[in-house]
Structures are given as C-alpha cells and as structure tokens.
Amino acid sequence: MSGHSGAPVTIHPVKDKNDRREFVELAFRLNRGDPAWVPPLKGEVFDLLTPGKNPWYEHGKAQQFLARRSGRTVGRISAHIDELALAQPVEQGMGPGTGNWGLLEAEDEEVAQALLVTAEDWLRSQGMQRALGPLSISIWDEPGLLIEGFDEPPTIMLGHNSPLYRPWIENSGYRPVKQLKNFAVDIVDGFPPLVNRIVAAGEKNARIRIRRVDKRQFDAEARLIMGILNDAWSDNWGFVPLTDSEIAHVGKKLKDIVFEDLIRVAELDGEPVAFMIVLPNINELLIDMDGSLLPFNWARLLWWLRKPKSRTLRVPLMGVVKKLQNSRMASTLAFMMIEFIRRDAVRDYGAERGDIGWVLDDNQGMNAVAEAIDARVNRVYQIYDKPLA
C-alpha cells in the first residue's frame, strides 16, 4: 500500500463499462503482493456487478464508486440497498432503514474514509438510517471483513482482504455487530468415537435415509435444497430469502462444481428435512490463474472438473428444517451427512481437510457440531454497522 502524495482524493460514481473494468482491475493491483489472495475470475466479478446478469438486482439497487488521486484509481466501494433485506425483522440484523456497502479496496486510510463517507451519503440520500457492511452485494455472496486467518488462502466462496482495513473501518465510526466463523477439520482419520456412535445408531434407524443428489434432476434438486435452506435459515441473523431466479442463478453457477457424492439430502419418514453441500476447493487452481481462463486455463479447469483432486473441501451450506432444529434428530442427521461425505471425499477426491463456514458466532447447534468433530476456527469475519443519523 503506498503512502499518499498530498494530492486530493476525488470520488467518482461508476457510470460505464470502462469504470466497471477499473473497479474490477483495482483489486488485482492492490492485492497482487498478498500470497494468500486468490484472484477471482474477472468474468464472475463483472456478472456480480451487472444488472441483468445478477438476479439480486431484481430486488436491489447499487451504486459503485471509484476513488482517484492525481488521475490514478486508488480505491473502490459499492453502496447498495436490498428491498428484501429491508422487509426483514429488525431484531434479525437487517430491517427497514438498513443499507449496505462492500467490495471496499483502498490504497490508504484517507482513501478508505473518503469512500466510506461517499457510500454513507448515497445510502442517506436513499432514505437509509443505518449502514451495515461489508457485504459483497448480498449476504449470500461474501459477507464480513476478514479479521483473523490472514496466513492461508481462503477456500472457495470465502473472502480475503488486507489486515489494514479493520482499523480504517473502525476509525470511521463502525462497531462490530456479528462474527462469522470458518472451521477447519482434519478428515483423513475420521471423527471422535462419540460421533461414530451417533452415526452408527442413525444408520440402524429405519426412519432415516441419507441420499446423494441426482444430477440428472439438477433443477428439481436445487429447488428442493434451497427450499430447505430458506426454511432452515429463516430465523438466522442477517437472513434474506433467496428468490426463485437467484436459486436458478446459483444452480447454474455451481452446476459444474457440484458432484453427486459430495451433496447429501436427509429424509425422515420419506420427507426431505436436511441437506449438506460440499464443494471441491477450486481456489487451489484459481490462485495462479490471475483472474482469467485464457489462453490455457480453461483447459486446466475443465480437466480438473472431470474428477477434481482437492486437498480441502468446503461446506458452504447445510441446513435442517426449522421444526427439527435443536432436537437430537437434527444433530444425528448433521453427523450422518458429514460422515458419509467425509468417507467419499477422502476415498475419491484425496481430501485431507474440510472447511465449514460461515457459522454465526451465536449459532449454538452448528458450533456444537463443529466442536464434536474437533474442528478449529481458522478464519473469522466481522460485520459492522453505523447509524447514519
């Protein structure tokens, strides 16, 4: 990060394709020296920012800004408002009057503060009374600022940022409201005896069936899983429901990295009541692709996707329907899905480690599951807010 030259910082709204390209490229320039930063595929970032490509814009609006100094782009931020988040109950973290910001990158603190002030002004102009961030557009994209776990590259769908951003944000009047944890667990040798006993008892229970997803019925399976998700997570802090078009979009995006033996649906008395999604860590490949599939990276990617060998697998989502939560059945189903996938992952993908996250700091059920399988916290993300009065 370079010091500033005394020249003033000016802020410009992103207006066209060229601005958007600058917005995307800046992250590459500022993070290139960080060995743990995984360059995203630029096409994916463009899609995230583009109405018509990202169905979030069907219920949200956003304005991106660039910071310039002496003609150079030195920072960026996105300010955004999600109509579905505004409709949530206040005690769940979002609610009326709460706007968001995210995708912050800045060369120094002066730039960061100027960008935050601009995002807050935009939110205020839209009638917002509180700013909550960072969120990379939606709570379902990359929520939170990394505050612990800078040493190793993140796994798929986890964010990474400079450790300098935390003091810059806190000096701008933001206070922490929620932490999201990511757990790492060694999976080669299996889980502690207690977990194995619970799984063995579950396997004898005729009411329970744990099945793989059927990729030939991909759209129906995606709808089924996201239906459980919308129910399972509906009381969680920060929850915003996924719309049908977002579910279809997520399905399309993940279709190539979805493997039948890494996703399980649990049925109780024939009714689907829980699911667990595990993804191979494509970041192991992306880290040296510099954001582009050209000229030869697409061939590497396709080859890898045929049968990925992935040292780490990530569990981005699991859920149990609300009516079973906090029951012994819920933890039995969770342990069974985790163990069944673990066996296949070690045997067929060469996996050594699982990553489970994000887990809300007050999600007692998931924290207890993580503890029972001897998982340790390896990354912590923090979400902040600030009144805009």
Secondary structure by P-SEA (a helix, b strand, c coil): cccccccbbbbbccccaaaaaaaaaaaaaaaccccccccccaaaaaaaaccccccccccccbbbbbbbccccccccccccccccccccccccccccccccccccccccaaaaaaaaaaaaaaaaaacccccccccccccccccccccccccccccccbbbbbcaaaaaaaaacccccbbbbbbbbbccccccaaaaaaaaaaaacccbbbbbbcccaaaaaaaaaaaaaaaaaccccbbbbbcaaaaaaaaaaaccccccccbbbbbcccccccbbbbbcccccccccccccccccaaaaaaaaaccccccccccccccccccccccaaaaaaaaaaaaaaaaaaaacccccbbbbccccccaaaaaaaaaaacccccbbbbbbbbbcc
